[in-house]
């Protein structure tokens, strides 16, 4: 036997509840994905409006007469889409 410490297997796994980091996409790919999700969210009436402005920011409105929220970039639109998906999945009793 070697003189090193004895290992009884991998360290215990700790329970973590966090979102996996999204792979970094080139800016044009992320813009295209955000635009696609914006279209889906509006067409499915999950959002009233999502509009990209020339600065690269996005204007988001949940309801027709609601306030307008400013998102800093396409990553924020993708985060919003993921949040809505999670809410929809947890709201359905047959989500598993």
The first five atom37 places (N, CA, C, CB, O) and aatype in JSON, in Angstrom:
{
  "aatype": [20, 20, 20, 20, 20, 20, 20, 20, 20, 20, 20, 20, 20, 20, 20, 20, 20, 20, 20, 20, 20, 20, 20, 20, 20, 20, 20, 20, 20, 20, 20, 20, 20, 20, 20, 20, 20, 20, 20, 20, 20, 20, 20, 20, 20, 20, 20, 20, 20, 20, 20, 20, 20, 20, 20, 20, 20, 20, 20, 20, 20, 20, 20, 20, 20, 20, 20, 20, 20, 20, 20, 20, 20, 20, 20, 20, 20, 20, 20, 20, 20, 20, 20, 20, 20, 20, 20, 20, 20, 20, 20, 20, 20, 20, 20, 20],
  "atom_mask": [
    [1, 1, 1, 1, 1],
    [1, 1, 1, 1, 1],
    [1, 1, 1, 1, 1],
    [1, 1, 1, 1, 1],
    [1, 1, 1, 1, 1],
    [1, 1, 1, 1, 1],
    [1, 1, 1, 1, 1],
    [1, 1, 1, 1, 1],
    [1, 1, 1, 1, 1],
    [1, 1, 1, 1, 1],
    [1, 1, 1, 1, 1],
    [1, 1, 1, 1, 1],
    [1, 1, 1, 1, 1],
    [1, 1, 1, 1, 1],
    [1, 1, 1, 1, 1],
    [1, 1, 1, 1, 1],
    [1, 1, 1, 1, 1],
    [1, 1, 1, 1, 1],
    [1, 1, 1, 1, 1],
    [1, 1, 1, 1, 1],
    [1, 1, 1, 1, 1],
    [1, 1, 1, 1, 1],
    [1, 1, 1, 1, 1],
    [1, 1, 1, 1, 1],
    [1, 1, 1, 1, 1],
    [1, 1, 1, 1, 1],
    [1, 1, 1, 1, 1],
    [1, 1, 1, 1, 1],
    [1, 1, 1, 1, 1],
    [1, 1, 1, 1, 1],
    [1, 1, 1, 1, 1],
    [1, 1, 1, 1, 1],
    [1, 1, 1, 1, 1],
    [1, 1, 1, 1, 1],
    [1, 1, 1, 1, 1],
    [1, 1, 1, 1, 1],
    [1, 1, 1, 1, 1],
    [1, 1, 1, 1, 1],
    [1, 1, 1, 1, 1],
    [1, 1, 1, 1, 1],
    [1, 1, 1, 1, 1],
    [1, 1, 1, 1, 1],
    [1, 1, 1, 1, 1],
    [1, 1, 1, 1, 1],
    [1, 1, 1, 1, 1],
    [1, 1, 1, 1, 1],
    [1, 1, 1, 1, 1],
    [1, 1, 1, 1, 1],
    [1, 1, 1, 1, 1],
    [1, 1, 1, 1, 1],
    [1, 1, 1, 1, 1],
    [1, 1, 1, 1, 1],
    [1, 1, 1, 1, 1],
    [1, 1, 1, 1, 1],
    [1, 1, 1, 1, 1],
    [1, 1, 1, 1, 1],
    [1, 1, 1, 1, 1],
    [1, 1, 1, 1, 1],
    [1, 1, 1, 1, 1],
    [1, 1, 1, 1, 1],
    [1, 1, 1, 1, 1],
    [1, 1, 1, 1, 1],
    [1, 1, 1, 1, 1],
    [1, 1, 1, 1, 1],
    [1, 1, 1, 1, 1],
    [1, 1, 1, 1, 1],
    [1, 1, 1, 1, 1],
    [1, 1, 1, 1, 1],
    [1, 1, 1, 1, 1],
    [1, 1, 1, 1, 1],
    [1, 1, 1, 1, 1],
    [1, 1, 1, 1, 1],
    [1, 1, 1, 1, 1],
    [1, 1, 1, 1, 1],
    [1, 1, 1, 1, 1],
    [1, 1, 1, 1, 1],
    [1, 1, 1, 1, 1],
    [1, 1, 1, 1, 1],
    [1, 1, 1, 1, 1],
    [1, 1, 1, 1, 1],
    [1, 1, 1, 1, 1],
    [1, 1, 1, 1, 1],
    [1, 1, 1, 1, 1],
    [1, 1, 1, 1, 1],
    [1, 1, 1, 1, 1],
    [1, 1, 1, 1, 1],
    [1, 1, 1, 1, 1],
    [1, 1, 1, 1, 1],
    [1, 1, 1, 1, 1],
    [1, 1, 1, 1, 1],
    [1, 1, 1, 1, 1],
    [1, 1, 1, 1, 1],
    [1, 1, 1, 1, 1],
    [1, 1, 1, 1, 1],
    [1, 1, 1, 1, 1],
    [1, 1, 1, 1, 1]
  ],
  "atom_positions": [
    [[0.81, -1.18, 0.0], [0.0, 0.0, 0.0], [0.86, 1.24, 0.0], [-0.92, 0.0, 1.17], [1.94, 1.25, 0.58]],
    [[0.38, 2.29, -0.65], [1.11, 3.56, -0.67], [0.96, 4.24, 0.67], [0.6, 4.48, -1.8], [0.08, 3.89, 1.47]],
    [[1.8, 5.2, 0.91], [1.74, 5.93, 2.17], [0.71, 7.05, 2.18], [3.08, 6.49, 2.49], [0.6, 7.77, 3.17]],
    [[-0.05, 7.22, 1.09], [-1.02, 8.32, 1.0], [-2.27, 8.04, 1.83], [-1.42, 8.56, -0.45], [-2.45, 6.92, 2.33]],
    [[-3.11, 9.03, 1.98], [-4.35, 8.85, 2.77], [-5.3, 7.89, 2.06], [-5.05, 10.22, 3.0], [-5.38, 7.85, 0.84]],
    [[-6.02, 7.14, 2.86], [-7.0, 6.2, 2.32], [-8.27, 6.96, 1.99], [-7.28, 5.04, 3.32], [-8.74, 7.78, 2.78]],
    [[-8.83, 6.68, 0.81], [-10.07, 7.33, 0.4], [-11.17, 6.29, 0.32], [-9.9, 8.05, -0.98], [-10.99, 5.21, -0.23]],
    [[-12.28, 6.62, 0.88], [-13.42, 5.7, 0.88], [-14.41, 6.08, -0.22], [-14.11, 5.7, 2.25], [-15.6, 5.8, -0.08]],
    [[-13.96, 6.7, -1.29], [-14.85, 7.1, -2.37], [-14.91, 8.61, -2.5], [-16.25, 6.54, -2.15], [-14.17, 9.32, -1.83]],
    [[-15.78, 9.08, -3.35], [-15.86, 10.53, -3.57], [-16.42, 11.24, -2.34], [-16.74, 10.85, -4.8], [-17.12, 10.63, -1.52]],
    [[-16.11, 12.52, -2.21], [-16.64, 13.26, -1.06], [-18.17, 13.3, -1.12], [-16.07, 14.71, -1.02], [-18.74, 13.18, -2.2]],
    [[-18.81, 13.46, 0.01], [-20.27, 13.5, 0.01], [-20.78, 14.64, -0.85], [-20.8, 13.64, 1.45], [-20.21, 15.73, -0.88]],
    [[-21.86, 14.38, -1.55], [-22.44, 15.37, -2.44], [-23.33, 16.31, -1.63], [-23.25, 14.7, -3.57], [-24.18, 15.87, -0.86]],
    [[-23.11, 17.59, -1.8], [-23.94, 18.56, -1.09], [-25.1, 18.95, -2.0], [-23.12, 19.81, -0.67], [-24.94, 19.06, -3.21]],
    [[-26.22, 19.15, -1.41], [-27.43, 19.52, -2.13], [-27.34, 21.0, -2.47], [-28.72, 19.21, -1.29], [-27.23, 21.84, -1.58]],
    [[-27.39, 21.32, -3.76], [-27.34, 22.72, -4.19], [-28.54, 22.98, -5.1], [-26.0, 23.04, -4.93], [-28.86, 22.18, -5.97]],
    [[-29.16, 24.08, -4.88], [-30.27, 24.48, -5.74], [-29.91, 25.81, -6.38], [-31.61, 24.59, -4.92], [-30.14, 26.88, -5.82]],
    [[-29.35, 25.72, -7.55], [-29.03, 26.92, -8.3], [-29.14, 26.61, -9.78], [-27.62, 27.45, -7.93], [-29.17, 25.45, -10.19]],
    [[-29.19, 27.65, -10.56], [-29.3, 27.48, -12.0], [-27.91, 27.19, -12.56], [-29.91, 28.74, -12.67], [-26.93, 27.83, -12.2]],
    [[-27.86, 26.2, -13.43], [-26.6, 25.89, -14.08], [-26.17, 27.08, -14.93], [-26.71, 24.59, -14.95], [-27.02, 27.7, -15.58]],
    [[-24.91, 27.42, -14.94], [-24.48, 28.54, -15.77], [-24.72, 28.22, -17.24], [-22.98, 28.87, -15.52], [-24.44, 27.11, -17.71]],
    [[-25.23, 29.19, -17.95], [-25.5, 29.02, -19.36], [-24.18, 29.13, -20.13], [-26.53, 30.06, -19.87], [-23.37, 30.0, -19.81]],
    [[-23.95, 28.28, -21.12], [-22.73, 28.41, -21.9], [-22.69, 29.79, -22.57], [-22.62, 27.28, -22.96], [-23.73, 30.31, -22.98]],
    [[-21.53, 30.34, -22.69], [-21.39, 31.64, -23.31], [-21.58, 31.51, -24.81], [-20.01, 32.27, -22.98], [-20.9, 30.73, -25.47]],
    [[-22.52, 32.27, -25.33], [-22.79, 32.27, -26.76], [-22.21, 33.54, -27.37], [-24.31, 32.16, -27.05], [-22.11, 34.56, -26.7]],
    [[-21.83, 33.47, -28.65], [-21.45, 34.73, -29.3], [-22.62, 35.7, -29.26], [-20.99, 34.47, -30.77], [-23.78, 35.27, -29.27]],
    [[-22.35, 36.96, -29.21], [-23.37, 37.98, -29.04], [-24.5, 37.84, -30.05], [-22.76, 39.34, -29.14], [-25.67, 37.94, -29.68]],
    [[-24.17, 37.61, -31.32], [-25.22, 37.52, -32.34], [-26.11, 36.3, -32.11], [-24.59, 37.45, -33.74], [-27.31, 36.36, -32.39]],
    [[-25.54, 35.21, -31.62], [-26.33, 34.01, -31.33], [-27.26, 34.27, -30.15], [-25.41, 32.81, -31.03], [-28.43, 33.87, -30.16]],
    [[-26.73, 34.95, -29.12], [-27.54, 35.23, -27.94], [-28.67, 36.2, -28.3], [-26.67, 35.82, -26.81], [-29.8, 36.04, -27.82]],
    [[-28.38, 37.19, -29.15], [-29.43, 38.11, -29.6], [-30.52, 37.35, -30.35], [-28.82, 39.22, -30.51], [-31.71, 37.59, -30.14]],
    [[-30.12, 36.45, -31.23], [-31.09, 35.67, -32.01], [-31.93, 34.78, -31.11], [-30.37, 34.82, -33.06], [-33.14, 34.67, -31.3]],
    [[-31.3, 34.14, -30.12], [-32.04, 33.27, -29.2], [-33.01, 34.1, -28.35], [-31.07, 32.49, -28.28], [-34.15, 33.69, -28.11]],
    [[-32.56, 35.26, -27.89], [-33.43, 36.14, -27.1], [-34.61, 36.62, -27.94], [-32.63, 37.35, -26.55], [-35.74, 36.67, -27.44]],
    [[-34.37, 36.96, -29.18], [-35.45, 37.41, -30.07], [-36.46, 36.29, -30.3], [-34.88, 37.9, -31.41], [-37.66, 36.53, -30.32]],
    [[-35.96, 35.07, -30.47], [-36.85, 33.93, -30.67], [-37.72, 33.7, -29.44], [-36.04, 32.65, -30.99], [-38.93, 33.49, -29.56]],
    [[-37.11, 33.75, -28.25], [-37.88, 33.56, -27.02], [-38.87, 34.7, -26.82], [-36.94, 33.45, -25.81], [-39.98, 34.47, -26.36]],
    [[-38.48, 35.92, -27.15], [-39.38, 37.05, -27.03], [-40.63, 36.82, -27.89], [-38.68, 38.37, -27.44], [-41.75, 37.08, -27.45]],
    [[-40.42, 36.35, -29.11], [-41.55, 36.06, -30.0], [-42.46, 34.99, -29.42], [-41.03, 35.62, -31.38], [-43.68, 35.14, -29.44]],
    [[-41.87, 33.92, -28.9], [-42.66, 32.83, -28.32], [-43.46, 33.33, -27.12], [-41.74, 31.66, -27.9], [-44.65, 33.03, -27.01]],
    [[-42.83, 34.07, -26.23], [-43.52, 34.54, -25.02], [-44.69, 35.46, -25.36], [-42.54, 35.27, -24.11], [-45.73, 35.4, -24.7]],
    [[-44.52, 36.31, -26.37], [-45.6, 37.22, -26.76], [-46.7, 36.45, -27.49], [-45.05, 38.37, -27.65], [-47.88, 36.65, -27.22]],
    [[-46.32, 35.57, -28.42], [-47.32, 34.82, -29.18], [-48.15, 33.89, -28.3], [-46.65, 34.01, -30.27], [-49.31, 33.62, -28.59]],
    [[-47.55, 33.4, -27.23], [-48.29, 32.52, -26.32], [-48.98, 33.29, -25.19], [-47.36, 31.48, -25.72], [-49.5, 32.71, -24.25]],
    [[-48.97, 34.61, -25.32], [-49.63, 35.51, -24.36], [-49.1, 35.36, -22.94], [-51.12, 35.26, -24.36], [-49.83, 35.54, -21.96]],
    [[-47.81, 35.03, -22.83], [-47.17, 34.96, -21.52], [-46.57, 36.32, -21.15], [-46.07, 33.87, -21.51], [-46.31, 36.61, -19.98]],
    [[-46.37, 37.15, -22.16], [-45.92, 38.54, -21.99], [-46.72, 39.38, -22.97], [-44.36, 38.7, -22.22], [-47.15, 38.88, -24.01]],
    [[-46.93, 40.65, -22.64], [-47.65, 41.51, -23.58], [-46.72, 41.99, -24.69], [-48.26, 42.72, -22.83], [-47.08, 41.97, -25.86]],
    [[-45.51, 42.43, -24.31], [-44.57, 42.94, -25.31], [-43.14, 42.78, -24.82], [-44.86, 44.42, -25.61], [-42.83, 42.93, -23.64]],
    [[-42.27, 42.45, -25.76], [-40.82, 42.42, -25.51], [-40.18, 43.0, -26.77], [-40.29, 40.93, -25.19], [-40.33, 42.46, -27.86]],
    [[-39.47, 44.12, -26.6], [-38.92, 44.83, -27.75], [-37.45, 45.15, -27.5], [-39.72, 46.12, -28.02], [-37.09, 45.67, -26.44]],
    [[-36.61, 44.84, -28.48], [-35.2, 45.2, -28.4], [-35.04, 46.63, -28.9], [-34.3, 44.21, -29.22], [-35.59, 46.99, -29.94]],
    [[-34.28, 47.42, -28.17], [-34.02, 48.8, -28.58], [-32.6, 48.89, -29.13], [-34.22, 49.79, -27.39], [-31.78, 48.02, -28.86]],
    [[-32.29, 49.94, -29.9], [-30.98, 50.03, -30.55], [-29.77, 49.95, -29.61], [-30.9, 51.31, -31.29], [-28.68, 49.6, -30.06]],
    [[-29.94, 50.25, -28.35], [-28.82, 50.2, -27.4], [-28.47, 48.76, -27.01], [-29.16, 50.99, -26.15], [-27.46, 48.54, -26.34]],
    [[-29.3, 47.78, -27.44], [-29.08, 46.39, -27.05], [-29.89, 46.0, -25.83], [-27.62, 46.15, -26.78], [-29.92, 44.83, -25.44]],
    [[-30.56, 46.97, -25.24], [-31.43, 46.69, -24.1], [-32.79, 46.23, -24.62], [-31.58, 47.93, -23.18], [-33.09, 46.35, -25.81]],
    [[-33.61, 45.71, -23.71], [-34.93, 45.2, -24.07], [-35.98, 45.82, -23.18], [-34.97, 43.67, -23.98], [-35.78, 45.94, -21.97]],
    [[-37.1, 46.22, -23.77], [-38.24, 46.72, -23.02], [-39.24, 45.59, -22.89], [-38.88, 47.98, -23.71], [-39.57, 44.93, -23.87]],
    [[-39.71, 45.36, -21.67], [-40.61, 44.24, -21.38], [-41.85, 44.77, -20.69], [-39.9, 43.16, -20.51], [-41.76, 45.57, -19.76]],
    [[-43.0, 44.31, -21.15], [-44.27, 44.69, -20.52], [-45.08, 43.42, -20.31], [-45.06, 45.75, -21.39], [-45.39, 42.7, -21.26]],
    [[-45.42, 43.14, -19.06], [-46.14, 41.92, -18.73], [-47.61, 41.99, -19.13], [-46.03, 41.64, -17.25], [-48.16, 41.01, -19.63]],
    [[-48.24, 43.13, -18.93], [-49.66, 43.32, -19.2], [-49.85, 44.59, -20.02], [-50.48, 43.4, -17.87], [-49.01, 45.49, -19.97]],
    [[-50.95, 44.67, -20.8], [-51.15, 45.83, -21.69], [-51.04, 47.19, -20.99], [-52.49, 45.72, -22.34], [-50.49, 48.13, -21.57]],
    [[-51.54, 47.32, -19.8], [-51.51, 48.61, -19.12], [-50.51, 48.61, -17.97], [-52.89, 48.98, -18.6], [-50.55, 49.5, -17.11]],
    [[-49.64, 47.63, -17.94], [-48.65, 47.52, -16.88], [-47.43, 48.38, -17.15], [-48.23, 46.1, -16.71], [-47.28, 48.97, -18.22]],
    [[-46.58, 48.44, -16.16], [-45.35, 49.22, -16.3], [-44.39, 48.51, -17.24], [-44.69, 49.46, -14.92], [-44.5, 47.3, -17.46]],
    [[-43.46, 49.26, -17.78], [-42.45, 48.72, -18.69], [-41.16, 48.52, -17.91], [-42.23, 49.67, -19.92], [-40.71, 49.41, -17.19]],
    [[-40.59, 47.35, -18.06], [-39.34, 47.0, -17.37], [-38.21, 47.05, -18.39], [-39.43, 45.58, -16.7], [-38.4, 46.67, -19.55]],
    [[-37.04, 47.52, -18.0], [-35.87, 47.59, -18.87], [-34.93, 46.45, -18.51], [-35.16, 48.96, -18.74], [-34.49, 46.34, -17.36]],
    [[-34.62, 45.61, -19.48], [-33.63, 44.55, -19.3], [-32.35, 44.98, -20.0], [-34.15, 43.18, -19.86], [-32.39, 45.57, -21.08]],
    [[-31.22, 44.68, -19.39], [-29.94, 45.18, -19.89], [-29.45, 44.51, -21.17], [-28.92, 45.0, -18.84], [-28.7, 45.12, -21.94]],
    [[-29.86, 43.27, -21.41], [-29.36, 42.61, -22.61], [-30.05, 41.3, -22.87], [-27.88, 42.39, -22.49], [-30.98, 40.93, -22.15]],
    [[-29.62, 40.58, -23.89], [-30.27, 39.33, -24.27], [-30.19, 38.26, -23.18], [-29.65, 38.8, -25.53], [-31.1, 37.43, -23.07]],
    [[-29.15, 38.26, -22.39], [-29.04, 37.27, -21.3], [-30.19, 37.45, -20.31], [-27.69, 37.41, -20.56], [-30.69, 36.47, -19.76]],
    [[-30.62, 38.69, -20.09], [-31.74, 38.94, -19.18], [-33.05, 38.44, -19.78], [-31.84, 40.44, -18.88], [-33.92, 37.97, -19.05]],
    [[-33.19, 38.53, -21.1], [-34.39, 38.0, -21.76], [-34.42, 36.48, -21.61], [-34.43, 38.4, -23.27], [-35.46, 35.9, -21.34]],
    [[-33.27, 35.84, -21.8], [-33.18, 34.39, -21.65], [-33.47, 33.98, -20.21], [-31.8, 33.87, -22.09], [-34.12, 32.96, -19.97]],
    [[-32.99, 34.74, -19.25], [-33.29, 34.46, -17.84], [-34.79, 34.59, -17.57], [-32.49, 35.41, -16.91], [-35.37, 33.79, -16.84]],
    [[-35.4, 35.61, -18.15], [-36.84, 35.81, -18.0], [-37.61, 34.61, -18.58], [-37.29, 37.12, -18.68], [-38.54, 34.11, -17.95]],
    [[-37.22, 34.17, -19.77], [-37.87, 33.01, -20.4], [-37.71, 31.77, -19.53], [-37.29, 32.76, -21.81], [-38.66, 31.0, -19.36]],
    [[-36.53, 31.56, -18.97], [-36.29, 30.4, -18.1], [-37.14, 30.48, -16.83], [-34.79, 30.3, -17.73], [-37.67, 29.47, -16.38]],
    [[-37.26, 31.67, -16.27], [-38.09, 31.85, -15.07], [-39.55, 31.53, -15.37], [-37.96, 33.29, -14.54], [-40.21, 30.86, -14.58]],
    [[-40.04, 32.01, -16.49], [-41.43, 31.73, -16.87], [-41.63, 30.24, -17.09], [-41.81, 32.52, -18.15], [-42.65, 29.69, -16.68]],
    [[-40.68, 29.58, -17.74], [-40.77, 28.12, -17.95], [-40.84, 27.38, -16.61], [-39.56, 27.61, -18.77], [-41.66, 26.48, -16.44]],
    [[-39.98, 27.77, -15.67], [-40.0, 27.12, -14.35], [-41.34, 27.32, -13.66], [-38.87, 27.66, -13.46], [-41.88, 26.39, -13.06]],
    [[-41.87, 28.53, -13.75], [-43.17, 28.81, -13.12], [-44.27, 27.97, -13.75], [-43.51, 30.32, -13.24], [-45.14, 27.45, -13.05]],
    [[-44.24, 27.83, -15.06], [-45.25, 27.03, -15.74], [-45.14, 25.56, -15.36], [-45.13, 27.18, -17.26], [-46.15, 24.89, -15.15]],
    [[-43.92, 25.06, -15.27], [-43.72, 23.64, -14.93], [-44.13, 23.33, -13.5], [-42.26, 23.25, -15.13], [-44.69, 22.27, -13.24]],
    [[-43.86, 24.25, -12.59], [-44.22, 23.98, -11.2], [-45.71, 24.18, -10.96], [-43.42, 24.88, -10.27], [-46.26, 23.65, -10.0]],
    [[-46.38, 24.94, -11.83], [-47.81, 25.17, -11.68], [-48.64, 23.99, -12.17], [-48.21, 26.43, -12.43], [-49.78, 23.81, -11.75]],
    [[-48.06, 23.18, -13.07], [-48.79, 22.03, -13.61], [-48.63, 20.83, -12.71], [-48.31, 21.69, -15.04], [-47.51, 20.49, -12.33]],
    [[-49.72, 20.17, -12.35], [-49.61, 18.98, -11.49], [-48.98, 17.8, -12.22], [-50.99, 18.58, -10.98], [-48.43, 16.9, -11.57]],
    [[-49.03, 17.77, -13.54], [-48.47, 16.65, -14.29], [-47.09, 16.97, -14.85], [-49.39, 16.26, -15.42], [-46.7, 16.43, -15.89]],
    [[-46.35, 17.84, -14.18], [-45.06, 18.29, -14.69], [-43.96, 17.23, -14.6], [-44.62, 19.51, -13.95], [-42.87, 17.45, -15.12]],
    [[-44.22, 16.13, -13.98], [-43.2, 15.07, -13.9], [-43.57, 13.91, -14.7], [-42.97, 14.64, -12.49], [-42.82, 12.93, -14.75]]
  ]
}
